[in-house]
């Protein structure tokens, strides 16, 4: 099963799968003259092995006067056809549904749109499906709408993101903070920072308020461009709005400071973070450690490695290697040996270069 479809729990009707492998047997079940129960039809389609037969078997089922196809059956058929990458057959099924004026739920369309976006790699079809939903007397939820927005941003199809965003009123979609966060991410990715910032003023007009994710997206954009001070201006703005900074926000700012070789300020922010009850994660420690090593603050780095060990956080292999190399270069062989023991204790296997560096330092005198 594809990665996109496997995220969903297995539908209950898949428990109907049988050990009988003959497709002819299952197709023959539709010729039964007695009343055909909906679960019996589902069982047929669960057990058909050759997916190329699904549409013809479906037509046979629909020809019976005592059976009307359900959303559950359409979902089952589309999932199976998508897994087999028979997208033209999916289109044929949907065409029949439109002709029959069938009504489907938002969840049905959400799965269909994900199939187009993730499995078929056809974002235009996903977008067209979103726009077509009212034609089935179904109005998209904010979740479904946001999925399409997010998919387009992830695929960097920025030219159509605004088209989808602008369609919210006619689709009856109420935008939420997540909707705007997706837009902010897209605008920042394509370098339109001023337009992204303007959304901070638009959000309250739409009944939404920015959150930590909104601000962390801006800060990430600024720190990547060495505009750390501007990122801190947004940090202060966020705090004035009583928006609690999360670990992601702190990690972005700490990383930005370390990249600018402002490690002392990064440590001050780290202390502020913990004092305000925001727990650092492995990324926080790793950024600080790399910053200390790059500036040659090796004893501070060694101390941080000990703290990380106490907190149950494992430094990276590269950090251990660079720290040992630095300590050896400063003739601190004893400290380097202690770090090496910690490295091995964490499950890393030092490479020949690390051993050579350590042994050379031990016997250089």
N, C-alpha and C positions, 0 to 999 in steps of 0.2 A: 504494500500500500504506500502511496506517496506520502512524503513528509507532511504536506499541508493537510491532507485528510486524516492522517494518523493522529493528529492532535485531539480529535474528537473522541469521546467514549464510543465503544462499539455499540451500534443500535441493537435494541432487544431482539429485532427480528432476525439478526444474524445467528441467533441460537437455533433458528429453524434449519440450519445447514445439515444436509444429510450425507451419508456415505455413498449413496447411489450416484454414480458418475455419468450415467447415460442421459444425454440431453433429450433424446427421443422420448424417454420415459416421462420426463417432466413436462415436455410440450404436450404429451398425450393427456396429462391431467386436465388440461383446459378443454378437452373434448367431453369431459364428464357431464352427463345430462342433469344431474342433481344441482341444487343451488350451490353457487361457488362463493364460499366465504372469503372475505378480504385477506385474512391470514393465510388461506390456502394459496391465493395468488402470490402473495409475498414469498411464500415458501418456494414456489416455482421459480421466481426470479432470483432468489438467493442461490438456488442450486444449479441454474443454467451455467455451464462451464464456458461455453463459447460465446464471448460477449458480442460477436458479430450477429448473433441470433436475437439479441435482446429486442430490437425494434420490431422484427417480424413476429416474435412471440407476443409483444405488447399489442400489436394490431389484432392478433388472434384473440387475446383476452378482451379487448375493447369491442370485438364483434359480438360478444355475448350480451344478451339483453338484461341479464341479471347482475351485471358487474359495471361499476363506474370507477375509474382509476382514482386513487387517493394521492394526497401529497406524500404520504409515506412511500408509496410505490415509485413516484417520480424521483424522490430523493435517493432511493435505493438504486434505481436505474442510472441516474446521472452519476452517482458515486462510482458505480462499477464501470461505466463507460469512460469516465475521467481517468480512472486508474489504468484503463487499457489505452488511453490517449485517443479515443474515438470521438473526437470533438464534433465532427460533422453529424454523428448520430445524436449527440446531445442537442445540437441545433434542430434536428428533425423533431425530436421530442418536444422541445419548447415551441416550435411552430404549431404543432398539434394542440398544445395547451392553449396557445393564443386563439386558435380557431374555435376551440371548445369553450373559450371564455372561462377557463378554470381560475380559481382564486387560490393563491398560495400565501403563506405567512412570511413575515419579515425574516425569520430564521432560515426558511428555505432559500430566499434570495441571498442572504448573508453567506450561506455555504456555496451557492452557485457563483457568487462574485469572487469568493476566495479560490474556487476552482479555476476560474478564468485568470485570476491574478497570479496564483502560485503554481498551479499545475500546468495550465495551458500557456503561461507566460504571454498572456494577451490582455494587457491593461485596457486597451480600447474597448474590448468586449465587456470587461468588468464595468467600465464607465457607462457603456450603452445599457447594460442590464440595470444599473442604478436608475438611469433616466426612464427606463421602460416600466419600472415597478408600478406607478399609478395606473398603467393600462391593465394591470391585473387586479385593480382595486386594493392595492397594498401600498402603503406609504412607508418609506424607509425610516428605520429608527436612527437615532444619532450614532449608535454603534456601527451600523452598516455604512452610514455616510462617512464616518471618520475612517473606517477601514479603507474606503476608496481613496480618500485624501492621503492617508498615510502610504498606501501602495504607490501612488503617483509620485510622492516626494521621495520615497526610497528608490524608485526607478528613475529619479531625476527628470521626470516629465513635467517640468515647471510650467511649460506653456499652456497646459490644460488644467493645472491646479486651480487657477482663478475661475475657470469656467465651472468647475464643480462647486467651488465655494459660493459662487454667485447663484447657483441653482437651489440653494437651501430653501429660500422662501417658497418657490413654486413646488418643491418636493415636500413642503410641510415639515422641514427639519428644524429643530431648535438647536442652535449651535451651543456647545459647551466649552469649558476651558481647554479640554483636550483638542477640540477642533482648532482653536487658535494656536495652541502649542505646536500642532503639526504645521500650520501656516508659517509660524515664526521659524521653525526649523528649515522649511523649504526656502524662505526668503534669505535666511542667513547663509544657507548652502550656496545660493547663487549670487551672493555678495550684495544683496539689497538690504543692508542693515537699517538704513533710515526708514524704509517701508516697513520692516519688521518692527522697529521701535514704535511706529505709529499705531500698531495694533494694540499697544498698551492703553491707548486712549479709546480705541474702538471697542475693546472688550467690555467695559462697564455699560456702554450703550446697548450691548446685546445681552445684558444681564449676567455677564461673566466677570470673574476676578482672576488676575494672574496668580500663579502659584510658584513654588520653588522650581518646578520643571521649566516654566516659562523663563525665569531669570537665569537658570543654569545654561539654557541654550544660548542666550545673549552673551553670558560670561565666557562660555567656551569659544564662541566666535572671536571675541575680543582678545582673549589670552593667546589664541593661536596666532594672532597678528601682533603680539607683544604690546598690547594696549591694556596692561594689567591694571593701571590706575583707573581707567574708564570702567573696567569690570568691577572695581571696588566702589565706584560711584553708584553703580547699579545695586551692589550688595547693600550699601547704606540705604538706598531708596527702598529696597525690599524690606529691610528691617523696620523702617519708618512705617511701612504698611502692615506691620505685625505679621509678616510672612516668615515662618520659621525656616531657617536654612537647614537643608539636609546634608547628608554625607557627600552627595554628588556635588553640591555647590562648593563645599569646603575643598574637596579634592581638586576641582577645577582651579580654584584660586591658589591653593598651595602649589599645584603643578605649574601654574603661570609664574608665581614668584620664584620657584626653583629654576625655571627655564631662564628667567632674567637674572639669575645668580643672586637672588635676594633671600638666601636660605634662612638667615636670622629672622626675617619677617615671616617666613613660612612657618618657622617653629613657634613664633608668637601666636600665629593664627591657629596652629595645631593645639596649643595650650588653651586658647580661647574656645576652640571647638569642643574640647573635652569638658571644660568648665561649664559650658552651656548645655551639657547633657547630650551632645551629638556624638555618637560612637564612631571612631575611625574604623576603617576596614583595611584589608591588606593593601589596597591601592593607595591609601593615604600614607601608610608607612613606607611603601615601596618608592613613592615619589620623593619623600623626605630623604630616604636612604641614598637614592641615586644622586640627589642634589648635594648632599654632604660629601659623597665620594668624588663627585666631579670637581668640587672646590678644594679637595685635599684635606677636608676636616675629618681625618680618619678616626681619631679617638671618639669624636662625637658619633661617627657612624658605627663604631664598634659598640658603643653604649646603646645605640638605638637597636642594633641587632639583638642585644641581650633583652631589651624591652619587648621586642617583637616575639622573641622566644617565650618570654613570660606570658605574653598575651595570646599565645597560640597561633601567631602569624608567621608564615614561612617566607623569608626573603628569597628572591630569585637566584638561580644559579649564577647569572651574570653579576649580580650584586656581590655575592660571596667572592667570586673570582677577582673582581676589581678591587674589593676591599683587601684581600690577601696580597694582591700585587702591590697595592699602595703601601701597606704596612711593611712589606719586605723592602720596598724601595727606600723607606724611612728607617731601615735597620731595626724595626720593631718585630723581630722574629718570634719572640715569645707570644706577643699578641696575635701575630699571624697564625701561629700554631693553634692557639685557642679557638680562633675563628674557623680554622680548618676542621677542628674536632666538632664544632657546632654544625658545620656544613655537612659532614659525614653523618652526624646524628640526625639530620633532617632528611637523610635518604639520598643526598647527592653524591655522585662519584667524581672526585676531582680529576681533571684531565692532566696529561703529561706536562703541559706548560706550567700548571700551578705547582706541581711537585718540583719541577726543575727550578722555578723561581724561589721556592721555599728552601730547597737544599743549597742552591747557590748562595743565598743570603746567610745560611747557617755557617757555611765554610769559607766565606769570603775573607775572613781574617785568619 
